[in-house]
Amino acid sequence: MRIVMRSYHSHGVPGFMWIAAAAAISALLPARPAAQAQPVLPAQPHVFLDTTYTPPTGQIIAVPAGGDVQAALNSANPGDTITLAAGATYAGPFTLPAKSGSGWIYVESSALSSLPAPGNRASPTQAGLMPKVLAPGSPAIQTISGAHHFRFVGIEFAPTPGTFVENVVKI
């Protein structure tokens, strides 16, 4: 068996000098960025909530511009629809009362059929098709204990101009 030993000197320069030169050159090179941690993505929904519009089967309570929205809310029963006049402004606050039963009470625009289909956003050009419920320094809509199953469709909620409102709707 024959062992061959070679010296890694080049032109009379000792090996440790090559190591020192390599270290100096690598110090001048830009550092490679450290591997970044992968972002933590939010979890996918665990429950599917069916929000499909089911046409109500109860009575229709029409509230004209300037009408009494609170009286309509108080008198409505599950399955009823309260329609607010498209383009009208209603000054809150209104309180959603507790009702027995599990059916929905819909509060809708009178021009609901002219608004975009469910799952599509309305544009500013369609604002006139929606009634506006104003919050006068307090929530426009609030609930009492036990209130449930109210569904607002095609309604705009906004603070009264010139007022500050922390919660336009308080559930």
Rosetta constraint file for C-alpha pairs under 8 A:
AtomPair CA 8 CA 14 HARMONIC 7.60 0.50
AtomPair CA 8 CA 15 HARMONIC 5.94 0.50
AtomPair CA 9 CA 13 HARMONIC 5.42 0.50
AtomPair CA 9 CA 14 HARMONIC 5.21 0.50
AtomPair CA 9 CA 15 HARMONIC 5.57 0.50
AtomPair CA 10 CA 14 HARMONIC 7.40 0.50
AtomPair CA 13 CA 17 HARMONIC 6.74 0.50
AtomPair CA 13 CA 18 HARMONIC 7.66 0.50
AtomPair CA 14 CA 18 HARMONIC 7.16 0.50
AtomPair CA 15 CA 19 HARMONIC 6.59 0.50
AtomPair CA 16 CA 20 HARMONIC 6.23 0.50
AtomPair CA 17 CA 21 HARMONIC 6.10 0.50
AtomPair CA 18 CA 22 HARMONIC 6.11 0.50
AtomPair CA 19 CA 23 HARMONIC 6.20 0.50
AtomPair CA 20 CA 24 HARMONIC 6.24 0.50
AtomPair CA 21 CA 25 HARMONIC 6.23 0.50
AtomPair CA 22 CA 26 HARMONIC 6.11 0.50
AtomPair CA 23 CA 27 HARMONIC 6.20 0.50
AtomPair CA 24 CA 28 HARMONIC 6.68 0.50
AtomPair CA 25 CA 29 HARMONIC 6.67 0.50
AtomPair CA 53 CA 118 HARMONIC 7.91 0.50
AtomPair CA 56 CA 79 HARMONIC 5.11 0.50
AtomPair CA 56 CA 80 HARMONIC 6.26 0.50
AtomPair CA 56 CA 81 HARMONIC 6.75 0.50
AtomPair CA 56 CA 104 HARMONIC 7.58 0.50
AtomPair CA 56 CA 105 HARMONIC 7.96 0.50
AtomPair CA 56 CA 106 HARMONIC 7.59 0.50
AtomPair CA 57 CA 79 HARMONIC 5.55 0.50
AtomPair CA 57 CA 80 HARMONIC 6.76 0.50
AtomPair CA 58 CA 77 HARMONIC 7.87 0.50
AtomPair CA 58 CA 78 HARMONIC 7.53 0.50
AtomPair CA 58 CA 79 HARMONIC 4.59 0.50
AtomPair CA 58 CA 80 HARMONIC 4.26 0.50
AtomPair CA 58 CA 81 HARMONIC 6.93 0.50
AtomPair CA 59 CA 79 HARMONIC 7.47 0.50
AtomPair CA 59 CA 80 HARMONIC 4.94 0.50
AtomPair CA 59 CA 81 HARMONIC 6.38 0.50
AtomPair CA 60 CA 80 HARMONIC 5.94 0.50
AtomPair CA 60 CA 81 HARMONIC 4.84 0.50
AtomPair CA 60 CA 82 HARMONIC 5.89 0.50
AtomPair CA 60 CA 83 HARMONIC 7.14 0.50
AtomPair CA 61 CA 72 HARMONIC 6.69 0.50
AtomPair CA 61 CA 76 HARMONIC 7.60 0.50
AtomPair CA 61 CA 80 HARMONIC 7.48 0.50
AtomPair CA 61 CA 81 HARMONIC 6.10 0.50
AtomPair CA 61 CA 82 HARMONIC 4.67 0.50
AtomPair CA 61 CA 83 HARMONIC 6.20 0.50
AtomPair CA 62 CA 82 HARMONIC 5.83 0.50
AtomPair CA 62 CA 83 HARMONIC 4.83 0.50
AtomPair CA 62 CA 84 HARMONIC 6.35 0.50
AtomPair CA 62 CA 85 HARMONIC 7.82 0.50
AtomPair CA 63 CA 67 HARMONIC 5.27 0.50
AtomPair CA 63 CA 68 HARMONIC 6.73 0.50
AtomPair CA 63 CA 69 HARMONIC 6.48 0.50
AtomPair CA 63 CA 72 HARMONIC 7.31 0.50
AtomPair CA 63 CA 82 HARMONIC 7.10 0.50
AtomPair CA 63 CA 83 HARMONIC 6.01 0.50
AtomPair CA 63 CA 84 HARMONIC 5.16 0.50
AtomPair CA 63 CA 85 HARMONIC 6.64 0.50
AtomPair CA 64 CA 84 HARMONIC 6.36 0.50
AtomPair CA 64 CA 85 HARMONIC 5.46 0.50
AtomPair CA 64 CA 88 HARMONIC 7.98 0.50
AtomPair CA 65 CA 84 HARMONIC 7.50 0.50
AtomPair CA 65 CA 85 HARMONIC 5.90 0.50
AtomPair CA 65 CA 88 HARMONIC 5.25 0.50
AtomPair CA 65 CA 89 HARMONIC 6.85 0.50
AtomPair CA 65 CA 90 HARMONIC 7.26 0.50
AtomPair CA 66 CA 88 HARMONIC 7.87 0.50
AtomPair CA 66 CA 89 HARMONIC 7.67 0.50
AtomPair CA 66 CA 90 HARMONIC 6.70 0.50
AtomPair CA 68 CA 72 HARMONIC 6.60 0.50
AtomPair CA 69 CA 73 HARMONIC 6.24 0.50
AtomPair CA 69 CA 90 HARMONIC 7.77 0.50
AtomPair CA 69 CA 94 HARMONIC 7.44 0.50
AtomPair CA 70 CA 74 HARMONIC 6.12 0.50
AtomPair CA 70 CA 94 HARMONIC 5.88 0.50
AtomPair CA 70 CA 95 HARMONIC 7.07 0.50
AtomPair CA 71 CA 75 HARMONIC 6.14 0.50
AtomPair CA 72 CA 76 HARMONIC 5.98 0.50
AtomPair CA 72 CA 82 HARMONIC 6.86 0.50
AtomPair CA 73 CA 82 HARMONIC 7.66 0.50
AtomPair CA 73 CA 95 HARMONIC 7.98 0.50
AtomPair CA 73 CA 96 HARMONIC 6.59 0.50
AtomPair CA 73 CA 97 HARMONIC 7.19 0.50
AtomPair CA 74 CA 96 HARMONIC 7.71 0.50
AtomPair CA 74 CA 97 HARMONIC 6.38 0.50
AtomPair CA 76 CA 80 HARMONIC 5.94 0.50
AtomPair CA 76 CA 81 HARMONIC 7.58 0.50
AtomPair CA 76 CA 82 HARMONIC 7.51 0.50
AtomPair CA 76 CA 105 HARMONIC 7.03 0.50
AtomPair CA 77 CA 99 HARMONIC 7.18 0.50
AtomPair CA 77 CA 105 HARMONIC 6.62 0.50
AtomPair CA 78 CA 99 HARMONIC 7.55 0.50
AtomPair CA 78 CA 100 HARMONIC 7.86 0.50
AtomPair CA 78 CA 101 HARMONIC 6.55 0.50
AtomPair CA 78 CA 102 HARMONIC 6.84 0.50
AtomPair CA 78 CA 103 HARMONIC 4.52 0.50
AtomPair CA 78 CA 104 HARMONIC 5.10 0.50
AtomPair CA 78 CA 105 HARMONIC 5.04 0.50
AtomPair CA 78 CA 149 HARMONIC 7.81 0.50
AtomPair CA 79 CA 103 HARMONIC 5.44 0.50
AtomPair CA 79 CA 104 HARMONIC 5.43 0.50
AtomPair CA 79 CA 105 HARMONIC 5.54 0.50
AtomPair CA 79 CA 106 HARMONIC 7.65 0.50
AtomPair CA 80 CA 104 HARMONIC 7.43 0.50
AtomPair CA 80 CA 105 HARMONIC 5.28 0.50
AtomPair CA 80 CA 106 HARMONIC 6.52 0.50
AtomPair CA 81 CA 105 HARMONIC 5.85 0.50
AtomPair CA 81 CA 106 HARMONIC 4.66 0.50
AtomPair CA 81 CA 107 HARMONIC 5.89 0.50
AtomPair CA 81 CA 108 HARMONIC 7.17 0.50
AtomPair CA 82 CA 105 HARMONIC 7.55 0.50
AtomPair CA 82 CA 106 HARMONIC 6.03 0.50
AtomPair CA 82 CA 107 HARMONIC 4.65 0.50
AtomPair CA 82 CA 108 HARMONIC 6.19 0.50
AtomPair CA 83 CA 107 HARMONIC 5.83 0.50
AtomPair CA 83 CA 108 HARMONIC 4.87 0.50
AtomPair CA 83 CA 109 HARMONIC 5.54 0.50
AtomPair CA 83 CA 110 HARMONIC 5.36 0.50
AtomPair CA 84 CA 88 HARMONIC 7.59 0.50
AtomPair CA 84 CA 107 HARMONIC 7.27 0.50
AtomPair CA 84 CA 108 HARMONIC 6.16 0.50
AtomPair CA 84 CA 109 HARMONIC 5.18 0.50
AtomPair CA 84 CA 110 HARMONIC 5.73 0.50
AtomPair CA 84 CA 131 HARMONIC 6.15 0.50
AtomPair CA 85 CA 109 HARMONIC 6.18 0.50
AtomPair CA 85 CA 110 HARMONIC 5.24 0.50
AtomPair CA 85 CA 111 HARMONIC 7.73 0.50
AtomPair CA 85 CA 130 HARMONIC 7.72 0.50
AtomPair CA 85 CA 131 HARMONIC 5.89 0.50
AtomPair CA 86 CA 109 HARMONIC 5.56 0.50
AtomPair CA 86 CA 110 HARMONIC 5.41 0.50
AtomPair CA 86 CA 111 HARMONIC 5.78 0.50
AtomPair CA 86 CA 128 HARMONIC 6.51 0.50
AtomPair CA 86 CA 129 HARMONIC 4.90 0.50
AtomPair CA 86 CA 130 HARMONIC 4.72 0.50
AtomPair CA 86 CA 131 HARMONIC 4.62 0.50
AtomPair CA 87 CA 127 HARMONIC 7.43 0.50
AtomPair CA 87 CA 128 HARMONIC 4.69 0.50
AtomPair CA 87 CA 129 HARMONIC 5.70 0.50
AtomPair CA 87 CA 130 HARMONIC 5.40 0.50
AtomPair CA 87 CA 131 HARMONIC 4.74 0.50
AtomPair CA 87 CA 132 HARMONIC 6.92 0.50
AtomPair CA 88 CA 130 HARMONIC 7.71 0.50
AtomPair CA 88 CA 131 HARMONIC 4.92 0.50
AtomPair CA 88 CA 132 HARMONIC 6.27 0.50
AtomPair CA 89 CA 131 HARMONIC 5.90 0.50
AtomPair CA 89 CA 132 HARMONIC 4.73 0.50
AtomPair CA 89 CA 133 HARMONIC 5.91 0.50
AtomPair CA 89 CA 134 HARMONIC 7.19 0.50
AtomPair CA 90 CA 131 HARMONIC 7.54 0.50
AtomPair CA 90 CA 132 HARMONIC 6.15 0.50
AtomPair CA 90 CA 133 HARMONIC 4.81 0.50
AtomPair CA 90 CA 134 HARMONIC 6.20 0.50
AtomPair CA 91 CA 133 HARMONIC 5.89 0.50
AtomPair CA 91 CA 134 HARMONIC 4.91 0.50
AtomPair CA 91 CA 135 HARMONIC 6.75 0.50
AtomPair CA 91 CA 136 HARMONIC 7.09 0.50
AtomPair CA 91 CA 140 HARMONIC 7.56 0.50
AtomPair CA 92 CA 133 HARMONIC 6.42 0.50
AtomPair CA 92 CA 134 HARMONIC 5.57 0.50
AtomPair CA 92 CA 135 HARMONIC 5.48 0.50
AtomPair CA 92 CA 136 HARMONIC 6.50 0.50
AtomPair CA 92 CA 139 HARMONIC 7.57 0.50
AtomPair CA 92 CA 140 HARMONIC 4.65 0.50
AtomPair CA 92 CA 141 HARMONIC 6.96 0.50
AtomPair CA 93 CA 134 HARMONIC 7.70 0.50
AtomPair CA 93 CA 135 HARMONIC 6.19 0.50
AtomPair CA 93 CA 136 HARMONIC 7.03 0.50
AtomPair CA 93 CA 138 HARMONIC 6.87 0.50
AtomPair CA 93 CA 139 HARMONIC 6.09 0.50
AtomPair CA 93 CA 140 HARMONIC 4.32 0.50
AtomPair CA 93 CA 141 HARMONIC 5.76 0.50
AtomPair CA 93 CA 142 HARMONIC 7.47 0.50
AtomPair CA 94 CA 140 HARMONIC 5.97 0.50
AtomPair CA 94 CA 141 HARMONIC 4.94 0.50
AtomPair CA 94 CA 142 HARMONIC 6.41 0.50
AtomPair CA 95 CA 141 HARMONIC 5.79 0.50
AtomPair CA 95 CA 142 HARMONIC 4.94 0.50
AtomPair CA 95 CA 143 HARMONIC 5.29 0.50
AtomPair CA 95 CA 144 HARMONIC 6.87 0.50
AtomPair CA 96 CA 141 HARMONIC 7.11 0.50
AtomPair CA 96 CA 142 HARMONIC 6.16 0.50
AtomPair CA 96 CA 143 HARMONIC 4.67 0.50
AtomPair CA 96 CA 144 HARMONIC 6.42 0.50
AtomPair CA 96 CA 147 HARMONIC 6.13 0.50
AtomPair CA 96 CA 150 HARMONIC 7.83 0.50
AtomPair CA 97 CA 143 HARMONIC 6.52 0.50
AtomPair CA 97 CA 144 HARMONIC 5.97 0.50
AtomPair CA 97 CA 146 HARMONIC 7.67 0.50
AtomPair CA 97 CA 147 HARMONIC 5.32 0.50
AtomPair CA 98 CA 144 HARMONIC 6.67 0.50
AtomPair CA 98 CA 145 HARMONIC 6.83 0.50
AtomPair CA 98 CA 146 HARMONIC 4.89 0.50
AtomPair CA 98 CA 147 HARMONIC 3.79 0.50
AtomPair CA 98 CA 148 HARMONIC 6.60 0.50
AtomPair CA 99 CA 146 HARMONIC 7.44 0.50
AtomPair CA 99 CA 147 HARMONIC 6.27 0.50
AtomPair CA 99 CA 148 HARMONIC 7.13 0.50
AtomPair CA 102 CA 149 HARMONIC 6.85 0.50
AtomPair CA 103 CA 149 HARMONIC 6.60 0.50
AtomPair CA 104 CA 149 HARMONIC 4.74 0.50
AtomPair CA 104 CA 150 HARMONIC 5.75 0.50
AtomPair CA 104 CA 151 HARMONIC 6.71 0.50
AtomPair CA 105 CA 149 HARMONIC 6.17 0.50
AtomPair CA 105 CA 150 HARMONIC 4.87 0.50
AtomPair CA 105 CA 151 HARMONIC 6.19 0.50
AtomPair CA 106 CA 150 HARMONIC 5.93 0.50
AtomPair CA 106 CA 151 HARMONIC 4.83 0.50
AtomPair CA 106 CA 152 HARMONIC 5.99 0.50
AtomPair CA 106 CA 153 HARMONIC 7.26 0.50
AtomPair CA 107 CA 150 HARMONIC 7.31 0.50
AtomPair CA 107 CA 151 HARMONIC 6.08 0.50
AtomPair CA 107 CA 152 HARMONIC 4.79 0.50
AtomPair CA 107 CA 153 HARMONIC 6.26 0.50
AtomPair CA 107 CA 155 HARMONIC 7.99 0.50
AtomPair CA 108 CA 112 HARMONIC 6.73 0.50
AtomPair CA 108 CA 152 HARMONIC 5.92 0.50
AtomPair CA 108 CA 153 HARMONIC 4.83 0.50
AtomPair CA 108 CA 154 HARMONIC 5.84 0.50
AtomPair CA 108 CA 155 HARMONIC 6.53 0.50
AtomPair CA 109 CA 129 HARMONIC 7.24 0.50
AtomPair CA 109 CA 130 HARMONIC 5.60 0.50
AtomPair CA 109 CA 131 HARMONIC 6.10 0.50
AtomPair CA 109 CA 153 HARMONIC 6.79 0.50
AtomPair CA 109 CA 154 HARMONIC 5.35 0.50
AtomPair CA 109 CA 155 HARMONIC 6.13 0.50
AtomPair CA 110 CA 129 HARMONIC 7.96 0.50
AtomPair CA 110 CA 130 HARMONIC 7.88 0.50
AtomPair CA 111 CA 115 HARMONIC 6.91 0.50
AtomPair CA 111 CA 129 HARMONIC 5.63 0.50
AtomPair CA 111 CA 130 HARMONIC 7.07 0.50
AtomPair CA 112 CA 129 HARMONIC 7.55 0.50
AtomPair CA 112 CA 130 HARMONIC 7.93 0.50
AtomPair CA 112 CA 153 HARMONIC 7.69 0.50
AtomPair CA 112 CA 154 HARMONIC 6.28 0.50
AtomPair CA 114 CA 129 HARMONIC 7.35 0.50
AtomPair CA 115 CA 122 HARMONIC 6.88 0.50
AtomPair CA 115 CA 126 HARMONIC 7.19 0.50
AtomPair CA 115 CA 129 HARMONIC 7.05 0.50
AtomPair CA 115 CA 154 HARMONIC 7.30 0.50
AtomPair CA 116 CA 120 HARMONIC 5.83 0.50
AtomPair CA 116 CA 121 HARMONIC 6.72 0.50
AtomPair CA 116 CA 122 HARMONIC 6.02 0.50
AtomPair CA 122 CA 126 HARMONIC 6.33 0.50
AtomPair CA 122 CA 127 HARMONIC 7.91 0.50
AtomPair CA 123 CA 127 HARMONIC 7.23 0.50
AtomPair CA 126 CA 130 HARMONIC 7.38 0.50
AtomPair CA 127 CA 156 HARMONIC 7.95 0.50
AtomPair CA 130 CA 154 HARMONIC 5.70 0.50
AtomPair CA 130 CA 155 HARMONIC 5.35 0.50
AtomPair CA 130 CA 156 HARMONIC 6.24 0.50
AtomPair CA 131 CA 154 HARMONIC 7.68 0.50
AtomPair CA 131 CA 155 HARMONIC 5.50 0.50
AtomPair CA 131 CA 156 HARMONIC 6.17 0.50
AtomPair CA 132 CA 155 HARMONIC 6.18 0.50
AtomPair CA 132 CA 156 HARMONIC 4.67 0.50
AtomPair CA 132 CA 157 HARMONIC 5.77 0.50
AtomPair CA 132 CA 158 HARMONIC 7.17 0.50
AtomPair CA 133 CA 140 HARMONIC 6.52 0.50
AtomPair CA 133 CA 155 HARMONIC 7.37 0.50
AtomPair CA 133 CA 156 HARMONIC 6.19 0.50
AtomPair CA 133 CA 157 HARMONIC 4.93 0.50
AtomPair CA 133 CA 158 HARMONIC 6.45 0.50
AtomPair CA 134 CA 140 HARMONIC 5.69 0.50
AtomPair CA 134 CA 157 HARMONIC 5.99 0.50
AtomPair CA 134 CA 158 HARMONIC 5.10 0.50
AtomPair CA 134 CA 159 HARMONIC 5.26 0.50
AtomPair CA 134 CA 160 HARMONIC 5.25 0.50
AtomPair CA 135 CA 139 HARMONIC 5.24 0.50
AtomPair CA 135 CA 140 HARMONIC 3.99 0.50
AtomPair CA 135 CA 141 HARMONIC 7.79 0.50
AtomPair CA 135 CA 157 HARMONIC 7.51 0.50
AtomPair CA 135 CA 158 HARMONIC 6.11 0.50
AtomPair CA 135 CA 159 HARMONIC 4.44 0.50
AtomPair CA 135 CA 160 HARMONIC 5.42 0.50
AtomPair CA 135 CA 165 HARMONIC 7.01 0.50
AtomPair CA 135 CA 168 HARMONIC 5.90 0.50
AtomPair CA 136 CA 140 HARMONIC 7.02 0.50
AtomPair CA 136 CA 159 HARMONIC 6.22 0.50
AtomPair CA 136 CA 160 HARMONIC 5.11 0.50
AtomPair CA 136 CA 163 HARMONIC 6.80 0.50
AtomPair CA 136 CA 165 HARMONIC 7.56 0.50
AtomPair CA 137 CA 159 HARMONIC 7.09 0.50
AtomPair CA 137 CA 160 HARMONIC 7.21 0.50
AtomPair CA 137 CA 163 HARMONIC 5.70 0.50
AtomPair CA 137 CA 164 HARMONIC 5.75 0.50
AtomPair CA 137 CA 165 HARMONIC 5.00 0.50
AtomPair CA 138 CA 165 HARMONIC 5.76 0.50
AtomPair CA 138 CA 166 HARMONIC 7.51 0.50
AtomPair CA 138 CA 167 HARMONIC 7.17 0.50
AtomPair CA 138 CA 168 HARMONIC 7.09 0.50
AtomPair CA 139 CA 165 HARMONIC 6.85 0.50
AtomPair CA 139 CA 166 HARMONIC 7.72 0.50
AtomPair CA 139 CA 167 HARMONIC 5.46 0.50
AtomPair CA 139 CA 168 HARMONIC 4.48 0.50
AtomPair CA 139 CA 169 HARMONIC 5.10 0.50
AtomPair CA 139 CA 170 HARMONIC 5.95 0.50
AtomPair CA 140 CA 157 HARMONIC 7.28 0.50
AtomPair CA 140 CA 158 HARMONIC 7.87 0.50
AtomPair CA 140 CA 159 HARMONIC 7.75 0.50
AtomPair CA 140 CA 168 HARMONIC 5.53 0.50
AtomPair CA 140 CA 169 HARMONIC 5.75 0.50
AtomPair CA 140 CA 170 HARMONIC 7.97 0.50
AtomPair CA 141 CA 168 HARMONIC 7.10 0.50
AtomPair CA 141 CA 169 HARMONIC 4.92 0.50
AtomPair CA 141 CA 170 HARMONIC 6.19 0.50
AtomPair CA 141 CA 171 HARMONIC 7.75 0.50
AtomPair CA 142 CA 169 HARMONIC 6.10 0.50
AtomPair CA 142 CA 170 HARMONIC 4.77 0.50
AtomPair CA 142 CA 171 HARMONIC 5.53 0.50
AtomPair CA 143 CA 147 HARMONIC 5.96 0.50
AtomPair CA 143 CA 170 HARMONIC 7.02 0.50
AtomPair CA 143 CA 171 HARMONIC 5.52 0.50
AtomPair CA 157 CA 168 HARMONIC 6.83 0.50
AtomPair CA 157 CA 169 HARMONIC 7.82 0.50
AtomPair CA 158 CA 168 HARMONIC 6.47 0.50
AtomPair CA 159 CA 163 HARMONIC 6.45 0.50
AtomPair CA 159 CA 164 HARMONIC 6.97 0.50
AtomPair CA 159 CA 165 HARMONIC 6.19 0.50
AtomPair CA 159 CA 168 HARMONIC 6.43 0.50
